[in-house]
């Protein structure tokens, strides 16, 4: 994705295939894009994106997806939590 990443959250599920979900909010020339990338061991990675013209709308969509995925009462057996150890969360501590 070309554009400026404004916000990224990495999620991980406590599942046998170590399901992962990355949600990123980008600023592009015409508006904003919310991109999700999901993957798991033995599965092809999936990518999906939503476009919003205004930041407020994009942030609302981003937060809605994040709230749904981290809701421990959701119907899906896959419950995600924020992965605080993700590489994208620790750019200052990266060893060359």
Secondary structure as UniProt FT lines:
FT   STRAND          4..13
FT   TURN            16..17
FT   STRAND          20..28
FT   TURN            29..30
FT   STRAND          31..40
FT   TURN            41..42
FT   STRAND          43..52
FT   HELIX           55..70
FT   TURN            72..73
FT   STRAND          80..82
FT   TURN            84..85
FT   HELIX           87..89
FT   HELIX           91..93
//
